[in-house]
Amino acid sequence: ELEKLFQAHHSRVFRTAHRITGSAADAEDVLQTVFLRLVKGQQDYDLSQNAEAYLARAAINASLDLLRSRTRARSVGLDEVNADALASRMKNPEVEHADRELQTLVRQAVSRLGRTAGEMFVLRYYEGLDNKEIAGILKTSPLVVGVVLHRARTKLRREIGHYLEKHHEKE
């Protein structure tokens, strides 16, 4: 049963973790953590209800836990950059460094959001789900999702804004 579950969902768990952590090695650790918790029976959840939703949340939480456990993320890289943009940025080490620094800052800020806000943020902005889909997964209303996401974006803007102000003062 667990092997079938792993075969059916391991790639999604890995992709989710990789988007959040920015590291294939960390994503592998998260993948192992999620399924080891199932093997050890540490999770009380009926997977027959919606295994995909449960495993997505487990991957998000394990990834955020991993980021929270560190003072700095080891690697960065949001999957939002296309190949042309990446190639042009690689030519300028200063821009590349600033991008990595900002991506690390975003990851750290997301990891400091509360558990529910972090889950919702990742489902929305890393997984591309809409508020209704998130509400279904987290068993809440789309209105609650909207409010929590608004507050999370406001908090992230504040944190990132402070960084950008300091960064521009140095220039």
Backbone as ProteinMPNN parsed JSONL, in Angstrom:
{"seq_chain_A": "ELEKLFQAHHSRVFRTAHRITGSAADAEDVLQTVFLRLVKGQQDYDLSQNAEAYLARAAINASLDLLRSRTRARSVGLDEVNADALASRMKNPEVEHADRELQTLVRQAVSRLGRTAGEMFVLRYYEGLDNKEIAGILKTSPLVVGVVLHRARTKLRREIGHYLEKHHEKE", "coords_chain_A": {"N_chain_A": [[0.835, -1.205, 0.0], [1.841, 1.307, 0.915], [4.003, 1.472, -0.795], [2.752, 1.704, -3.287], [1.548, 4.162, -2.925], [3.809, 5.767, -2.678], [4.951, 5.422, -5.248], [2.964, 6.618, -6.792], [2.936, 9.283, -5.932], [5.479, 10.35, -5.323], [6.994, 11.996, -7.082], [5.587, 14.392, -7.199], [5.702, 15.254, -4.525], [8.457, 15.613, -4.316], [8.883, 17.65, -6.291], [7.378, 19.753, -5.195], [8.752, 20.187, -2.768], [11.249, 20.88, -3.815], [10.714, 23.281, -5.145], [10.211, 24.902, -2.96], [12.479, 24.722, -1.266], [14.592, 25.078, -3.03], [16.626, 23.39, -3.607], [17.866, 20.335, -4.779], [18.941, 18.335, -3.182], [17.927, 18.975, -0.648], [15.23, 18.677, -1.23], [15.108, 15.939, -1.664], [15.638, 15.088, 0.953], [13.34, 16.045, 2.227], [11.384, 14.547, 0.891], [12.043, 11.971, 1.795], [11.597, 12.358, 4.528], [8.804, 12.866, 4.637], [7.692, 10.403, 3.75], [8.896, 8.606, 5.51], [7.743, 9.371, 7.905], [5.178, 8.468, 7.468], [5.636, 5.707, 7.311], [6.552, 5.186, 9.892], [4.282, 5.682, 11.223], [3.724, 8.134, 12.317], [1.941, 9.989, 11.536], [-1.38, 10.758, 11.848], [-3.699, 10.255, 9.754], [-6.23, 9.761, 7.416], [-5.49, 8.472, 4.532], [-7.034, 7.636, 2.452], [-9.001, 9.465, 1.993], [-7.994, 11.868, 0.665], [-5.229, 11.559, -0.653], [-3.377, 12.958, -2.232], [-3.727, 15.671, -1.534], [-3.081, 15.555, 1.19], [-0.369, 14.711, 1.087], [0.761, 16.818, -0.317], [0.471, 18.927, 1.517], [2.013, 17.834, 3.577], [4.535, 17.81, 2.368], [4.962, 20.553, 1.984], [4.939, 21.491, 4.641], [7.094, 20.017, 5.771], [9.168, 21.009, 4.217], [9.133, 23.754, 4.855], [9.676, 23.515, 7.568], [12.292, 22.553, 7.421], [13.592, 24.778, 6.289], [13.127, 26.63, 8.329], [14.684, 25.567, 10.298], [17.197, 26.335, 9.783], [19.628, 28.955, 9.786], [20.287, 30.242, 7.498], [19.358, 29.624, 4.139], [20.841, 27.07, 2.169], [20.968, 26.981, -0.591], [19.577, 28.562, -3.499], [16.983, 29.576, -5.796], [14.369, 30.244, -7.469], [11.865, 28.79, -9.431], [10.947, 30.483, -11.335], [12.359, 31.842, -13.244], [13.064, 32.253, -16.627], [14.871, 30.588, -19.318], [16.253, 32.4, -21.041], [16.362, 34.765, -19.535], [17.819, 33.818, -17.376], [20.255, 33.178, -18.645], [21.141, 35.725, -19.45], [21.436, 36.946, -16.969], [23.425, 35.431, -15.838], [25.646, 36.43, -16.981], [26.255, 38.653, -15.566], [27.685, 38.885, -12.637], [27.122, 40.433, -10.329], [24.369, 41.031, -10.487], [23.378, 38.466, -10.478], [24.175, 37.613, -7.918], [22.696, 39.415, -6.302], [20.113, 38.616, -6.984], [20.082, 35.981, -5.993], [20.411, 36.526, -3.302], [18.043, 37.925, -2.747], [16.146, 35.955, -3.358], [16.759, 34.089, -1.393], [16.106, 35.604, 0.832], [13.316, 35.837, 0.436], [12.543, 33.138, 0.679], [13.289, 32.674, 3.358], [11.623, 34.523, 4.647], [9.094, 33.5, 3.997], [9.276, 31.11, 5.371], [9.036, 32.006, 7.936], [6.436, 32.704, 8.223], [3.314, 31.914, 9.774], [2.182, 28.509, 10.366], [-0.243, 27.839, 8.91], [-0.517, 30.095, 7.214], [1.901, 29.905, 5.833], [1.558, 27.442, 4.493], [-0.653, 28.093, 2.854], [0.449, 30.197, 1.323], [2.508, 28.912, -0.082], [1.029, 26.971, -1.509], [-0.434, 28.682, -3.131], [1.434, 30.452, -4.477], [3.682, 28.951, -5.171], [2.747, 26.508, -6.027], [0.642, 27.242, -7.617], [-2.127, 27.124, -7.195], [-5.611, 28.099, -6.976], [-7.631, 30.196, -4.767], [-9.975, 28.812, -4.096], [-9.311, 26.121, -4.567], [-7.258, 25.84, -2.693], [-8.697, 26.268, -0.359], [-10.28, 23.968, -0.387], [-8.359, 21.95, 0.008], [-7.315, 22.642, 2.509], [-9.524, 22.609, 4.034], [-11.239, 24.895, 4.587], [-12.703, 28.154, 4.072], [-12.813, 29.904, 0.885], [-12.769, 32.654, 1.318], [-11.461, 32.954, 3.798], [-8.971, 31.991, 3.033], [-8.238, 33.998, 1.207], [-8.03, 36.245, 2.927], [-5.983, 35.437, 4.708], [-3.864, 35.101, 2.885], [-3.609, 37.719, 1.951], [-2.733, 39.034, 4.283], [-0.32, 37.664, 4.651], [1.105, 38.385, 2.325], [1.336, 41.127, 2.815], [2.95, 41.129, 5.116], [5.27, 39.929, 4.056], [5.968, 41.828, 2.103], [6.628, 43.976, 3.758], [8.888, 42.951, 5.16], [10.646, 42.367, 3.026], [10.757, 44.833, 1.856], [12.153, 46.335, 3.804], [14.656, 45.143, 3.549], [15.269, 45.831, 0.862], [15.368, 48.614, 1.061], [17.599, 48.949, 2.76], [19.511, 47.804, 1.123], [19.569, 49.537, -1.075], [20.448, 51.85, 0.174], [23.094, 51.305, 0.611], [24.184, 51.5, -1.871]], "CA_chain_A": [[0.0, 0.0, 0.0], [2.713, 2.473, 0.999], [4.822, 1.51, -2.011], [1.891, 2.255, -4.349], [1.395, 5.575, -2.604], [5.085, 6.388, -3.025], [5.072, 5.438, -6.71], [1.986, 7.537, -7.367], [3.049, 10.676, -5.492], [6.813, 10.819, -4.939], [7.5, 13.079, -7.926], [4.922, 15.649, -6.798], [6.283, 15.651, -3.237], [9.807, 16.108, -4.617], [8.779, 18.937, -6.987], [6.916, 20.751, -4.228], [9.865, 20.469, -1.86], [12.315, 21.549, -4.571], [10.305, 24.675, -5.363], [10.282, 25.648, -1.7], [13.844, 24.755, -0.728], [15.538, 25.495, -4.059], [17.752, 22.464, -3.612], [17.485, 18.941, -5.026], [19.327, 17.533, -2.01], [16.936, 19.238, 0.397], [13.965, 18.092, -1.667], [15.225, 14.501, -1.373], [15.478, 14.943, 2.404], [11.92, 16.251, 2.532], [10.688, 13.369, 0.371], [12.283, 10.886, 2.744], [10.932, 12.702, 5.791], [7.358, 12.698, 4.486], [7.321, 8.995, 3.678], [9.311, 7.942, 6.751], [6.711, 9.651, 8.908], [4.062, 7.551, 7.19], [6.072, 4.352, 7.67], [6.635, 5.093, 11.351], [2.954, 5.905, 11.787], [3.711, 9.385, 13.074], [0.885, 10.847, 11.021], [-2.736, 10.233, 11.959], [-4.492, 10.83, 8.684], [-6.82, 8.76, 6.541], [-5.03, 8.794, 3.185], [-8.037, 7.268, 1.456], [-9.821, 10.655, 1.727], [-7.358, 12.657, -0.385], [-3.792, 11.362, -0.448], [-2.619, 14.009, -2.91], [-3.786, 16.886, -0.709], [-2.316, 15.312, 2.415], [1.059, 14.668, 0.793], [1.174, 18.181, -0.682], [0.625, 19.664, 2.778], [3.152, 17.259, 4.304], [5.753, 18.284, 1.695], [5.1, 21.983, 2.281], [5.314, 21.651, 6.051], [8.44, 19.496, 5.994], [10.092, 21.954, 3.571], [9.199, 24.966, 5.676], [10.388, 23.137, 8.796], [13.71, 22.483, 7.079], [14.083, 26.149, 6.149], [13.096, 27.266, 9.647], [15.731, 25.005, 11.15], [18.477, 26.922, 9.381], [19.703, 30.417, 9.844], [20.304, 30.669, 6.098], [19.186, 28.545, 3.176], [22.117, 26.779, 1.519], [20.922, 27.265, -2.013], [18.411, 29.314, -3.895], [16.607, 29.416, -7.188], [12.954, 30.075, -7.725], [11.689, 28.246, -10.774], [10.219, 31.475, -12.103], [13.237, 32.479, -14.206], [13.155, 31.482, -17.874], [16.247, 30.302, -19.743], [16.882, 33.604, -21.581], [16.653, 35.668, -18.418], [18.89, 33.201, -16.607], [21.501, 33.318, -19.399], [21.605, 37.112, -19.395], [21.834, 37.246, -15.601], [24.668, 34.719, -15.548], [26.743, 37.238, -17.491], [26.523, 39.717, -14.615], [27.747, 38.273, -11.307], [26.477, 41.274, -9.323], [22.923, 40.827, -10.593], [23.141, 37.085, -10.054], [24.302, 37.586, -6.458], [21.552, 40.133, -5.735], [18.936, 37.76, -7.166], [20.184, 34.871, -5.036], [20.191, 37.088, -1.981], [16.618, 38.234, -2.636], [15.433, 34.677, -3.32], [16.993, 33.539, -0.054], [15.297, 36.419, 1.731], [11.915, 35.449, 0.256], [12.387, 31.81, 1.29], [13.356, 32.819, 4.813], [10.42, 35.231, 5.085], [7.984, 32.55, 3.898], [9.428, 30.113, 6.433], [8.653, 32.628, 9.2], [4.982, 32.845, 8.303], [2.717, 30.846, 10.572], [2.004, 27.243, 9.646], [-1.336, 27.921, 7.943], [-0.182, 31.109, 6.222], [2.967, 29.339, 5.004], [0.955, 26.443, 3.605], [-1.468, 28.777, 1.852], [1.333, 30.949, 0.441], [3.193, 27.966, -0.971], [0.043, 26.41, -2.428], [-0.848, 29.718, -4.081], [2.482, 31.065, -5.293], [4.651, 27.971, -5.654], [2.01, 25.433, -6.692], [-0.255, 27.847, -8.593], [-3.528, 26.824, -6.942], [-6.418, 29.276, -6.654], [-8.13, 30.22, -3.391], [-10.986, 27.76, -3.914], [-8.59, 24.847, -4.464], [-6.553, 25.852, -1.409], [-9.735, 26.104, 0.669], [-10.653, 22.556, -0.387], [-7.274, 21.16, 0.589], [-7.125, 22.979, 3.915], [-10.841, 22.519, 4.683], [-11.653, 26.212, 5.061], [-13.419, 28.867, 3.016], [-11.968, 30.736, 0.026], [-12.649, 33.971, 1.932], [-10.391, 32.848, 4.798], [-7.723, 31.871, 2.277], [-7.928, 35.328, 0.687], [-7.599, 37.116, 4.028], [-4.674, 34.97, 5.19], [-2.868, 35.411, 1.854], [-3.404, 39.172, 1.955], [-1.885, 39.357, 5.439], [1.011, 37.098, 4.404], [1.773, 39.251, 1.344], [1.66, 42.388, 3.489], [4.099, 40.866, 5.982], [6.443, 39.706, 3.206], [6.347, 43.118, 1.511], [7.3, 44.753, 4.802], [10.224, 42.387, 5.397], [11.48, 42.517, 1.833], [10.943, 46.274, 1.69], [13.248, 46.753, 4.69], [15.893, 44.669, 2.926], [15.546, 46.615, -0.332], [15.773, 49.95, 1.505], [18.976, 48.856, 3.242], [20.351, 47.475, -0.019], [19.726, 50.75, -1.885], [21.233, 52.828, 0.951], [24.508, 50.948, 0.47], [24.661, 51.813, -3.236]], "C_chain_A": [[0.867, 1.252, 0.0], [3.58, 2.605, -0.26], [4.021, 2.089, -3.178], [1.716, 3.757, -4.159], [2.664, 6.34, -3.002], [5.223, 6.508, -4.539], [4.154, 6.48, -7.339], [2.298, 9.004, -7.067], [4.457, 11.193, -5.22], [7.311, 11.985, -5.795], [6.855, 14.414, -7.558], [5.494, 16.152, -5.474], [7.667, 16.254, -3.469], [9.743, 17.492, -5.269], [8.348, 20.059, -6.035], [8.054, 21.16, -3.305], [10.978, 21.229, -2.577], [11.967, 23.003, -4.822], [10.483, 25.512, -4.097], [11.719, 25.801, -1.227], [14.865, 25.258, -1.737], [16.715, 24.559, -4.205], [17.252, 21.039, -3.825], [17.817, 18.066, -3.815], [18.326, 17.729, -0.869], [15.585, 18.627, 0.047], [13.962, 16.579, -1.431], [15.044, 14.239, 0.121], [14.015, 15.077, 2.809], [11.102, 15.044, 2.08], [10.834, 12.198, 1.341], [11.558, 11.137, 4.065], [9.435, 12.427, 5.714], [6.983, 11.22, 4.511], [7.789, 8.201, 4.892], [8.299, 8.179, 7.87], [5.498, 8.745, 8.701], [4.411, 6.124, 7.621], [6.062, 4.173, 9.184], [5.286, 5.337, 12.022], [2.853, 7.162, 12.611], [2.584, 10.308, 12.637], [-0.457, 10.133, 11.14], [-3.597, 10.892, 10.901], [-4.99, 9.687, 7.813], [-6.486, 9.13, 5.097], [-6.045, 8.43, 2.108], [-8.918, 8.465, 1.1], [-9.249, 11.467, 0.573], [-5.845, 12.613, -0.17], [-2.971, 12.486, -1.06], [-2.586, 15.291, -2.073], [-2.961, 16.71, 0.566], [-0.819, 15.379, 2.142], [1.583, 16.034, 0.358], [1.398, 19.002, 0.578], [1.827, 19.15, 3.567], [4.47, 17.74, 3.699], [6.009, 19.753, 2.003], [5.592, 22.168, 3.713], [6.727, 21.157, 6.333], [9.483, 20.426, 5.373], [10.247, 23.217, 4.398], [9.909, 24.688, 6.996], [11.896, 23.102, 8.556], [14.296, 23.891, 6.966], [14.13, 26.867, 7.489], [14.256, 26.794, 10.521], [17.113, 25.577, 10.831], [18.47, 28.422, 9.574], [19.722, 30.992, 8.435], [20.088, 29.452, 5.228], [20.514, 28.338, 2.447], [22.111, 27.128, 0.046], [19.611, 27.938, -2.338], [18.063, 28.987, -5.327], [15.132, 29.186, -7.325], [12.802, 29.638, -9.171], [10.964, 29.217, -11.7], [11.066, 32.075, -13.229], [13.314, 31.63, -15.464], [14.608, 31.403, -18.328], [16.955, 31.547, -20.265], [17.279, 34.564, -20.466], [17.811, 35.123, -17.6], [20.229, 33.381, -17.316], [22.034, 34.744, -19.325], [22.078, 37.477, -17.99], [23.163, 36.576, -15.259], [25.874, 35.526, -16.024], [27.148, 38.32, -16.492], [26.511, 39.137, -13.2], [27.074, 39.1, -10.215], [24.969, 41.059, -9.305], [22.566, 39.426, -10.104], [23.194, 36.975, -8.527], [23.11, 38.263, -5.792], [20.279, 39.297, -5.853], [18.944, 36.609, -6.169], [19.888, 35.353, -3.626], [18.703, 37.366, -1.745], [15.795, 36.952, -2.563], [15.59, 34.016, -1.956], [16.142, 34.289, 0.96], [13.819, 36.028, 1.646], [11.664, 34.095, 0.915], [12.367, 31.903, 2.813], [12.103, 33.498, 5.35], [9.21, 34.31, 5.037], [8.068, 31.53, 5.033], [9.035, 30.679, 7.802], [7.153, 32.898, 9.307], [4.461, 31.738, 9.207], [2.462, 29.623, 9.723], [0.936, 27.35, 8.555], [-1.024, 28.922, 6.842], [0.913, 30.602, 5.285], [2.437, 28.314, 4.018], [0.184, 27.124, 2.481], [-0.594, 29.522, 0.843], [2.01, 30.017, -0.566], [2.207, 27.365, -1.981], [-0.351, 27.426, -3.505], [0.276, 30.111, -5.026], [3.569, 30.109, -5.778], [3.95, 26.873, -6.451], [0.98, 25.957, -7.689], [-1.739, 27.539, -8.395], [-4.298, 28.108, -6.67], [-7.0, 29.133, -5.253], [-9.142, 29.112, -3.123], [-10.318, 26.389, -3.754], [-7.866, 24.74, -3.119], [-7.548, 25.619, -0.278], [-10.162, 24.644, 0.757], [-9.609, 21.683, 0.28], [-7.183, 21.38, 2.093], [-8.436, 22.981, 4.712], [-11.229, 23.826, 5.373], [-12.385, 26.902, 3.921], [-12.451, 29.668, 2.151], [-11.775, 32.147, 0.594], [-11.52, 33.99, 2.972], [-9.035, 32.772, 4.101], [-7.294, 33.248, 1.774], [-7.397, 36.264, 1.758], [-6.202, 36.727, 4.512], [-3.58, 35.303, 4.177], [-2.585, 36.906, 1.794], [-2.467, 39.569, 3.097], [-0.459, 38.852, 5.236], [1.779, 37.962, 3.403], [2.193, 40.57, 1.968], [2.904, 42.215, 4.364], [5.374, 40.689, 5.151], [6.91, 41.004, 2.56], [7.104, 43.976, 2.515], [8.729, 44.264, 5.004], [11.152, 42.62, 4.213], [11.742, 43.993, 1.56], [12.068, 46.81, 2.545], [14.597, 46.344, 4.089], [16.256, 45.552, 1.734], [15.98, 48.037, 0.022], [17.224, 49.942, 1.972], [19.941, 48.639, 2.08], [20.606, 48.723, -0.868], [20.512, 51.837, -1.158], [22.723, 52.58, 0.785], [25.067, 51.376, -0.877], [25.033, 53.253, -3.421]], "O_chain_A": [[0.662, 2.154, -0.812], [3.852, 3.711, -0.725], [4.549, 2.873, -3.966], [1.734, 4.522, -5.123], [2.594, 7.421, -3.586], [5.572, 7.571, -5.052], [4.529, 7.145, -8.305], [1.959, 9.879, -7.864], [4.618, 12.374, -4.913], [7.985, 12.877, -5.28], [7.513, 15.453, -7.601], [5.742, 17.348, -5.321], [8.007, 17.284, -2.887], [10.459, 18.405, -4.856], [8.888, 21.164, -6.072], [8.288, 22.349, -3.089], [11.584, 22.13, -1.996], [12.833, 23.872, -4.722], [10.859, 26.682, -4.161], [12.131, 26.891, -0.83], [15.897, 25.807, -1.349], [17.701, 24.897, -4.86], [16.333, 20.586, -3.143], [17.056, 17.162, -3.47], [17.93, 16.769, -0.207], [14.88, 18.12, 0.92], [12.942, 16.007, -1.046], [14.377, 13.281, 0.511], [13.517, 14.31, 3.633], [10.227, 14.575, 2.808], [9.857, 11.521, 1.662], [10.975, 10.22, 4.643], [8.864, 11.824, 6.623], [6.055, 10.829, 5.22], [7.146, 7.221, 5.269], [8.037, 7.291, 8.681], [4.87, 8.311, 9.667], [3.591, 5.425, 8.216], [5.622, 3.143, 9.696], [5.16, 5.213, 13.24], [2.007, 7.265, 13.499], [2.305, 11.305, 13.304], [-0.643, 9.042, 10.601], [-4.16, 11.964, 11.126], [-4.244, 8.755, 7.513], [-7.128, 10.002, 4.511], [-5.92, 8.874, 0.967], [-9.52, 8.488, 0.027], [-9.954, 11.728, -0.402], [-5.263, 13.522, 0.422], [-1.979, 12.921, -0.475], [-1.535, 15.915, -1.925], [-2.229, 17.615, 0.968], [-0.081, 16.031, 2.88], [2.734, 16.37, 0.638], [2.407, 19.699, 0.694], [2.571, 19.934, 4.154], [5.414, 18.043, 4.428], [7.147, 20.149, 2.254], [6.543, 22.909, 3.964], [7.477, 21.809, 7.059], [10.561, 20.612, 5.937], [11.361, 23.694, 4.615], [10.659, 25.531, 7.489], [12.677, 23.566, 9.387], [15.377, 24.159, 7.491], [15.062, 27.625, 7.759], [14.744, 27.533, 11.376], [18.079, 25.316, 11.547], [17.423, 29.068, 9.528], [19.232, 32.097, 8.202], [20.577, 28.366, 5.54], [21.223, 29.297, 2.143], [23.136, 27.527, -0.505], [18.659, 27.893, -1.56], [18.758, 28.219, -5.992], [14.679, 28.042, -7.301], [13.553, 30.086, -10.038], [10.43, 28.813, -12.733], [10.52, 32.76, -14.093], [13.593, 30.433, -15.394], [15.473, 32.082, -17.775], [18.134, 31.747, -19.973], [18.385, 35.104, -20.456], [18.687, 35.878, -17.178], [21.231, 33.698, -16.675], [23.236, 34.953, -19.158], [23.03, 38.243, -17.842], [23.94, 37.111, -14.467], [26.987, 35.336, -15.535], [28.26, 38.844, -16.562], [25.442, 38.922, -12.629], [26.513, 38.538, -9.274], [24.365, 40.923, -8.242], [21.573, 39.234, -9.402], [22.35, 36.317, -7.919], [22.568, 37.74, -4.818], [19.462, 39.271, -4.932], [17.915, 36.302, -5.567], [19.205, 34.679, -2.855], [18.173, 37.075, -0.672], [14.845, 36.874, -1.785], [14.635, 33.444, -1.43], [15.532, 33.683, 1.84], [13.15, 35.904, 2.671], [10.677, 33.927, 1.632], [11.531, 31.285, 3.472], [11.577, 33.1, 6.389], [8.381, 34.336, 5.947], [7.044, 31.134, 5.591], [8.736, 29.92, 8.724], [6.663, 33.278, 10.37], [5.13, 30.719, 9.377], [2.52, 29.69, 8.495], [1.186, 26.99, 7.405], [-1.24, 28.636, 5.664], [0.859, 30.843, 4.079], [2.818, 28.312, 2.848], [0.342, 26.783, 1.309], [-0.864, 29.484, -0.358], [2.07, 30.315, -1.759], [2.516, 27.264, -3.168], [-0.574, 27.058, -4.659], [0.094, 30.104, -6.243], [4.303, 30.438, -6.709], [4.494, 26.369, -7.433], [0.492, 25.195, -8.523], [-2.527, 27.678, -9.33], [-3.729, 29.09, -6.194], [-6.879, 28.08, -4.627], [-9.159, 28.537, -2.035], [-10.718, 25.595, -2.902], [-7.862, 23.683, -2.488], [-7.273, 24.859, 0.651], [-10.382, 24.131, 1.854], [-9.948, 20.773, 1.037], [-6.998, 20.434, 2.86], [-8.456, 23.308, 5.899], [-11.508, 23.858, 6.571], [-12.656, 26.274, 2.898], [-11.387, 30.069, 2.622], [-10.733, 32.764, 0.374], [-10.725, 34.929, 3.017], [-8.072, 33.41, 4.526], [-6.128, 33.623, 1.897], [-6.43, 36.993, 1.532], [-5.343, 37.588, 4.703], [-2.493, 35.738, 4.557], [-1.438, 37.313, 1.605], [-1.528, 40.342, 2.903], [0.501, 39.529, 5.605], [2.961, 38.241, 3.601], [3.279, 41.077, 1.686], [3.802, 43.057, 4.349], [6.425, 41.229, 5.495], [8.112, 41.258, 2.477], [8.094, 44.622, 2.173], [9.669, 45.059, 5.018], [12.303, 43.022, 4.383], [12.818, 44.363, 1.09], [12.856, 47.64, 2.091], [15.557, 47.113, 4.122], [17.404, 45.976, 1.599], [16.854, 48.603, -0.635], [17.994, 50.834, 1.617], [21.034, 49.205, 2.047], [21.726, 48.944, -1.327], [21.171, 52.656, -1.797], [23.523, 53.515, 0.811], [26.271, 51.59, -1.018], [25.446, 53.649, -4.511]]}, "name": "protein", "num_of_chains": 1, "seq": "ELEKLFQAHHSRVFRTAHRITGSAADAEDVLQTVFLRLVKGQQDYDLSQNAEAYLARAAINASLDLLRSRTRARSVGLDEVNADALASRMKNPEVEHADRELQTLVRQAVSRLGRTAGEMFVLRYYEGLDNKEIAGILKTSPLVVGVVLHRARTKLRREIGHYLEKHHEKE"}
